[in-house]
């Protein structure tokens, strides 16, 4: 039996009026490559959290021009 975890980027929502980005991930626990538990994890990033956004979100650099940061 092999247990593992994975985080999947589900959505990135740009909110220009608030100058923030909302990110939603799905965190999964797998046993022998089968999902046995799943939770959603959401985080909002303000413009002063650009470095956190770039470090924590896969492919974040592609969103930065659209966000205007």
C-alpha positions in Angstrom: 0.0 0.0 0.0 1.4 3.4 -1.1 0.0 6.6 0.3 0.7 9.9 -1.4 -0.6 13.4 -1.7 -1.1 15.8 -4.5 -2.3 19.3 -5.0 -4.2 20.2 -8.2 -4.7 23.8 -9.3 -8.4 24.0 -10.0 -9.0 27.7 -10.7 -7.5 31.2 -10.8 -9.9 34.1 -10.6 -8.7 37.6 -11.2 -10.6 40.3 -9.3 -9.4 43.6 -10.8 -11.7 45.8 -8.7 -10.2 44.4 -5.5 -6.7 44.1 -7.0 -6.7 40.5 -5.8 -6.4 37.0 -7.2 -8.4 34.0 -5.8 -6.9 30.6 -6.2 -8.6 27.2 -5.6 -6.7 24.0 -5.3 -7.9 20.4 -4.7 -5.8 18.5 -2.2 -6.0 14.8 -2.6 -4.8 11.8 -0.6 -4.2 8.7 -2.8 -3.7 5.1 -1.9 -2.1 3.1 -4.6 -3.0 5.9 -7.0 -6.7 6.0 -6.1 -8.2 9.1 -4.5 -9.3 8.3 -1.0 -9.8 11.8 0.4 -10.2 15.2 -1.1 -10.4 18.8 0.2 -10.6 22.2 -1.3 -8.1 24.8 -0.4 -8.7 28.5 -1.3 -6.4 31.5 -0.9 -6.7 35.1 -1.9 -3.6 37.1 -2.9 -3.4 40.9 -2.7 -1.0 42.9 -4.9 1.6 43.0 -2.0 1.6 39.2 -2.0 2.9 38.8 -5.5 6.0 36.9 -4.4 3.8 34.5 -2.4 1.6 34.0 -5.4 4.6 33.3 -7.7 6.0 30.8 -5.2 2.8 28.9 -4.3 0.9 28.7 -7.6 2.1 26.5 -10.5 2.2 28.5 -13.7 1.7 31.8 -11.8 4.1 33.8 -14.0 1.7 33.4 -16.9 -1.1 35.1 -14.9 0.9 38.1 -13.8 0.5 40.2 -17.0 -3.3 39.6 -16.9 -3.4 40.7 -13.3 -1.4 43.8 -14.0 1.2 43.3 -11.2 
